[in-house]
Amino acid sequence: MDKIFVDSCCWIALYKGEKKAEEIAGELERAGSILTGSLNLLEVAYRMEEACGTRVARTIAATIAQKTELSDFSISILEDALNLRRKHSLATVDAVTLALAMQSGSTLLTLDRDYEGIPGVQLLK
């Protein structure tokens, strides 16, 4: 896989050592480029803080930020996200994540079944 955009749920599963962690790690190793969104990083930090505490969450967020190209949203991303939200009935953050992945030319790597059947998404089941 060339460029992947990693969804929050994949980072969380990886750092919590959940069932799909090994498969996610393999996808990251095979990727030419790894991207994630600033909103996704915020979600990871929040969820990891709940699970592991503030210090660990900050370390994980810093590690992800070093390993990836961080994408932030713009007006064009917001417009795309609104369209994707309506078209696929996605939650707002999910629509922004998909719009960021699509605009960067990346495949979205996710565990979230809300993306099932959407082109450009690799859903790990």
C-alpha positions, 0 to 999 in steps of 0.5 A: 500500500502506498499512502495510508490515512490512519483512522483514530480507532486503528491507533487506539487498537494498536496502542492498547494492544487489541485484537487487530494490533498486529494487522494494523502494525503490518499495514503501517510497515508496508505503507510508503507514507502514513498520514492522520488528521489532527482531529484523529490525534485529538481523539486518540489522546482523549481515549488513551488518557481515559485508558492509561492516564495523561502522561502515557496519552501525551507520549503516544500522541507525540509518537504518532505525530513524529511517525505521520504527516498530520493533516488539518482541515480547510474550507475545501475539506469542510465542504467535502466532509459535508457532502460525504456526511450526507451521502454516506450518513457518517458522523461529522468526525468520520466525514472529515477523516474520509475527506482528508484521506480522499484529498491526500490521495490516501487509502483510509485504514479503519476498523470502523464499520460505518465506512463499509462499502465506501470506495477508498477505504480499507476496513479491517474486519 
